[in-house]
Amino acid sequence: MAVTAPAASTRSAALRRGWWTIRHRQLSPATFRWLSGLAVWSLAFIIVSGGLVRLTGSGLGCTNWPTCTGHQVVAPWHWHAWVEFGNRLVTGLVSVATVLAVLGAVVRDRRRRDLTVLALGLIVGVLAEIVLGGITVEHKLAPQYVTAHFLLAVVFLADAVVLHHRAGLADEDIPGRPGRARAAGPAVALVAGWTRRLGLALVPAAAVVIVLGTVVTSTGPHAGAPNVPRYKFSLHSVAQLHGSSVEVFLGMTILTLWSLSRNGAPHRVLRRAEVLLVVLVVQGAIGYIQYFTGVPAALVALHELGASALVVAVLTFALGLSARPEEADTARSRSTRARSLTPTSTGS
């Protein structure tokens, strides 16, 4: 008893500190934003790790769910079983990250409804992914379930990106509701007219590209388990359709970047557009290389990583097309100052 008393006292003190934090909501907005960024990274990672399970042929390494084999929770000493079981462990870590984001939204100093709703969306997403993962295993990795599993992960990655963005917005107290706040001021467009509309149109264009990419995957050799039926499409035709959508998306991105530059968009908007362009070019190059080299698994894994990066890049760009009043004034003043310092050529 003398040995266990200090440990019990330590646990009791930790619980009291945790309860005090929850009651007094002492989590700073900066710490909460860090937690939301952790959620973005973890959800992007689970997309890649889930793809590795499929690409290594380990999707049925654990034949049961939620156990691995029969009544055995931990995987047996077999390569495919441990790849699948490892992905389940990663899912557990992702669950911890999302739970921390939800708890952070609840105990955040000056609690905001928008952040709480978005954080709860992450929990819903993880639970849905766990259930859908079990259904996918039960259906022997049929392509339609694998596709749904991937697209659902993309949706909740997008939710995490929006949460991280909004967590960076300044707070404004709600009159008569102490401890509650909202995002300060109405959003102000940093670019206007058709340039802004074209920039926002990149989001649905990216969605089309990603969905068509899943059709290609579900038609080809890496759709799921080797013996399950693929989509009854011509792989060549759907690959061409997917490639055409990427080319349209690339053209829209270049046109948007040209318009932003011509109309004097703030530097941070231009920088995010440039990042999106780089991600898209690299992703497109990987796609074409894998098509002409027989779709090797390693390149498919890189392509899935690129899909996660594309989701983050396009949403970060679209969300950055507007800002709160003070941020908008700062961004415009910096852009004006940068243009005034840029040397101009004169005719001789």
C-alpha positions in Angstrom: 0.0 0.0 0.0 2.9 2.4 0.8 4.2 1.8 -2.8 0.9 2.5 -4.6 -0.1 5.6 -2.6 2.2 8.0 -4.4 1.0 6.7 -7.8 -2.6 7.1 -6.7 -2.0 10.6 -5.5 -0.3 11.5 -8.8 -3.3 10.2 -10.8 -5.7 12.0 -8.5 -3.7 15.3 -9.0 -3.7 14.8 -12.8 -7.5 14.2 -12.8 -8.0 17.3 -10.7 -5.9 19.4 -13.0 -7.8 18.1 -16.0 -11.2 18.8 -14.5 -10.0 22.3 -13.5 -9.0 22.9 -17.1 -12.3 21.7 -18.4 -14.3 23.8 -15.9 -12.2 27.0 -16.4 -11.6 26.6 -20.2 -7.9 27.5 -20.0 -6.8 26.1 -23.4 -5.4 29.0 -25.4 -6.6 29.6 -29.0 -3.0 29.0 -30.2 -2.8 25.6 -28.6 -6.2 24.6 -30.0 -5.0 25.6 -33.5 -2.0 23.4 -33.0 -4.4 20.5 -32.1 -6.4 21.1 -35.2 -3.2 21.0 -37.3 -2.4 17.7 -35.7 -5.8 16.4 -36.8 -5.0 17.5 -40.4 -1.7 15.6 -40.4 -3.2 12.5 -38.8 -6.1 12.3 -41.2 -3.8 12.8 -44.2 -1.5 10.0 -42.8 -4.4 7.5 -42.4 -5.3 8.0 -46.1 -1.8 7.0 -47.0 -1.5 4.1 -44.5 -4.9 2.8 -45.7 -3.6 2.8 -49.2 -0.5 0.9 -48.3 -2.6 -1.8 -46.8 -4.4 -2.2 -50.1 -1.3 -1.9 -52.3 0.6 -4.6 -50.3 -2.3 -7.0 -50.6 -2.8 -6.9 -46.9 -6.4 -5.8 -46.7 -7.5 -9.2 -45.6 -4.4 -9.9 -43.4 -6.9 -9.6 -40.6 -9.9 -11.6 -41.6 -12.2 -10.4 -38.9 -13.3 -7.1 -37.4 -12.9 -5.6 -34.8 -10.7 -8.6 -33.8 -7.9 -9.6 -36.2 -8.5 -13.4 -36.5 -11.2 -15.2 -34.7 -11.0 -14.2 -31.1 -7.5 -12.9 -31.4 -7.3 -9.1 -31.2 -3.5 -8.8 -31.8 -2.3 -9.9 -35.3 -0.4 -13.2 -35.6 3.3 -13.0 -36.7 2.6 -12.7 -40.4 3.5 -9.8 -42.7 0.1 -9.1 -44.2 -1.6 -9.4 -40.8 0.7 -6.9 -39.2 0.3 -4.4 -42.1 -3.4 -4.5 -41.7 -3.2 -4.5 -37.9 -0.7 -1.6 -38.0 -3.2 0.4 -40.0 -5.8 -0.3 -37.3 -3.3 1.0 -34.7 -2.8 4.1 -36.8 -6.6 4.5 -36.8 -6.5 4.4 -33.0 -3.9 7.2 -33.0 -6.0 9.2 -35.4 -9.0 8.7 -33.0 -6.9 10.1 -30.2 -6.0 13.2 -32.3 -9.6 13.9 -33.2 -10.8 13.4 -29.6 -8.1 15.9 -28.5 -9.5 18.3 -31.1 -13.0 17.9 -29.8 -12.0 18.3 -26.2 -9.9 21.3 -27.2 -12.9 23.0 -28.8 -14.9 22.4 -25.6 -12.3 23.7 -23.1 -10.9 26.4 -25.4 -10.7 29.9 -23.8 -13.7 31.8 -25.4 -15.5 28.8 -26.8 -16.8 29.1 -30.4 -19.7 27.3 -31.9 -18.2 26.9 -35.4 -15.1 25.3 -34.0 -17.1 22.9 -31.8 -19.3 21.8 -34.7 -16.3 21.2 -37.0 -14.4 19.3 -34.3 -17.4 17.1 -33.7 -17.5 16.4 -37.4 -14.1 14.8 -37.1 -15.4 12.4 -34.4 -18.3 11.5 -36.6 -15.9 10.9 -39.5 -13.5 8.7 -37.6 -16.4 6.6 -36.2 -17.9 6.3 -39.7 -14.5 5.3 -41.1 -14.1 2.6 -38.5 -17.5 1.1 -39.2 -17.1 1.4 -43.0 -13.6 -0.2 -42.6 -15.2 -3.2 -40.9 -17.9 -3.5 -43.6 -15.1 -3.3 -46.3 -13.3 -6.2 -44.7 -16.6 -8.2 -44.4 -17.1 -7.6 -48.2 -13.6 -8.8 -49.0 -12.3 -5.4 -50.1 -14.9 -5.0 -52.9 -13.9 -1.8 -55.0 -17.1 0.1 -54.2 -16.4 -0.2 -50.5 -12.8 0.7 -50.9 -13.8 3.7 -52.9 -16.3 4.8 -50.3 -13.7 4.3 -47.5 -11.2 6.6 -49.4 -13.7 9.3 -50.3 -15.1 9.5 -46.8 -11.5 10.0 -45.5 -11.1 12.8 -48.0 -14.3 14.5 -46.8 -13.2 14.5 -43.2 -9.7 15.6 -44.1 -11.4 18.6 -45.7 -13.3 19.2 -42.5 -10.0 19.2 -40.6 -8.5 21.7 -43.0 -11.5 24.1 -42.6 -11.3 23.6 -38.8 -7.6 24.5 -38.8 -8.3 27.6 -40.9 -11.1 28.9 -38.8 -9.1 28.2 -35.6 -6.7 30.9 -36.8 -9.4 33.5 -37.1 -9.5 36.2 -34.4 -12.3 36.0 -31.7 -15.1 38.4 -31.0 -17.0 38.2 -27.8 -20.8 37.5 -28.0 -22.6 40.2 -26.0 -24.4 38.7 -23.0 -22.7 35.3 -23.2 -19.5 35.3 -21.2 -16.9 32.8 -22.2 -18.5 32.5 -25.7 -17.2 34.1 -28.9 -17.5 34.0 -32.7 -15.1 34.7 -35.5 -14.4 38.4 -35.5 -16.1 40.5 -38.2 -17.5 39.5 -41.6 -15.2 38.0 -44.2 -13.8 40.5 -46.7 -12.8 39.3 -50.2 -9.1 39.7 -51.0 -9.8 39.4 -54.7 -13.0 40.3 -56.5 -15.1 39.5 -59.6 -14.6 36.6 -61.8 -11.1 36.0 -60.4 -12.6 35.0 -57.1 -15.3 32.9 -58.7 -12.6 31.1 -60.7 -10.5 30.5 -57.6 -13.5 29.0 -55.7 -14.4 26.8 -58.7 -11.1 25.0 -58.2 -12.6 23.2 -55.2 -15.3 21.3 -57.2 -12.8 20.8 -60.0 -10.5 19.1 -57.6 -13.4 17.0 -56.3 -14.1 15.8 -59.8 -10.4 14.9 -60.3 -10.3 12.9 -57.1 -13.6 11.0 -57.7 -12.5 10.1 -61.2 -9.2 8.9 -59.8 -11.0 6.5 -57.6 -12.8 5.1 -60.6 -9.5 4.5 -62.3 -8.1 2.7 -59.2 -11.3 0.6 -58.8 -11.0 -0.5 -62.5 -7.3 -1.4 -62.3 -5.1 -3.9 -60.6 -5.0 -2.1 -57.2 -8.7 -1.9 -56.6 -8.9 -4.3 -53.6 -8.4 -8.0 -53.0 -7.1 -9.9 -56.1 -10.1 -12.1 -56.6 -12.9 -9.4 -56.2 -14.5 -8.1 -59.4 -13.4 -4.7 -60.7 -15.5 -2.0 -62.2 -16.5 -3.1 -65.7 -15.0 -0.1 -67.5 -12.1 0.1 -69.9 -9.1 1.1 -67.9 -7.7 3.0 -70.8 -10.9 5.0 -71.2 -11.4 5.9 -67.6 -7.7 6.8 -67.3 -8.0 9.1 -70.3 -11.1 10.7 -68.7 -9.3 11.2 -65.4 -6.3 12.7 -67.3 -8.5 15.1 -69.1 -10.0 16.3 -65.9 -6.5 16.9 -64.5 -5.7 18.9 -67.6 -8.8 21.0 -67.2 -8.0 21.6 -63.5 -4.4 22.5 -64.4 -5.6 25.0 -67.0 -8.1 26.6 -64.5 -5.3 26.8 -61.9 -2.9 28.5 -64.4 -5.6 30.9 -65.5 -6.4 31.7 -61.9 -2.8 32.4 -61.0 -2.4 34.7 -64.1 -5.6 36.6 -63.1 -4.4 37.0 -59.5 -1.1 38.3 -60.7 -2.6 40.7 -63.2 -5.1 42.1 -60.7 -2.6 42.7 -57.9 -3.7 40.0 -55.5 -2.1 40.0 -52.0 1.2 38.1 -51.9 -0.1 35.4 -49.6 -2.9 34.6 -52.0 -0.4 34.3 -54.9 1.8 32.1 -52.8 -1.0 29.7 -52.0 -1.9 29.5 -55.6 1.7 28.8 -56.5 1.8 26.0 -54.0 -1.4 24.5 -55.4 0.1 24.6 -58.9 3.3 22.8 -57.8 1.3 20.1 -56.0 -0.9 19.7 -59.1 2.0 19.5 -61.5 3.8 16.9 -59.4 0.6 14.9 -58.9 -0.1 14.9 -62.6 3.4 13.9 -63.4 3.2 10.9 -61.0 -0.1 9.9 -62.6 1.2 9.9 -66.1 4.4 8.0 -65.1 2.5 5.3 -63.3 0.1 4.9 -66.3 3.0 4.4 -68.7 5.0 2.1 -66.4 2.2 -0.4 -65.7 0.8 1.2 -62.5 3.5 0.1 -60.0 2.3 0.0 -56.4 5.0 2.4 -55.1 3.8 5.2 -57.5 0.2 4.5 -56.6 1.1 5.1 -53.0 2.8 8.4 -53.9 -0.3 9.3 -56.0 -2.5 8.8 -52.9 -0.1 11.0 -50.9 -0.4 13.6 -53.6 -4.2 13.4 -53.4 -4.1 14.3 -49.7 -1.7 17.2 -50.5 -4.0 18.4 -53.2 -7.0 18.5 -50.9 -5.1 20.5 -48.4 -3.6 22.9 -51.0 -6.8 23.6 -52.9 -8.8 24.2 -49.7 -6.1 26.4 -48.1 -6.1 28.5 -51.3 -9.9 28.8 -51.5 -10.2 29.6 -47.8 -7.5 32.3 -48.2 -9.4 34.2 -50.8 -11.1 36.1 -48.0 -10.0 37.4 -44.6 -11.3 39.2 -41.6 -11.2 43.1 -41.9 -7.9 43.7 -40.1 -6.2 40.8 -41.9 -7.5 42.0 -45.2 -6.1 45.5 -44.6 -2.8 44.1 -43.6 -2.6 41.8 -46.6 -3.5 44.6 -49.0 -1.0 47.1 -47.5 1.8 44.5 -47.8 0.8 43.8 -51.4 0.8 47.5 -52.2 4.1 48.1 -50.5 5.7 45.1 -52.4 4.4 46.5 -55.8 5.8 49.9 -55.0 9.2 48.4 -54.3 9.2 46.5 -57.5 11.3 48.2 -60.2 9.5 49.2 -63.3 11.0 49.4 -66.8 10.8 52.7 -68.7 11.1 53.2 -72.4 14.2 54.9 -73.8 
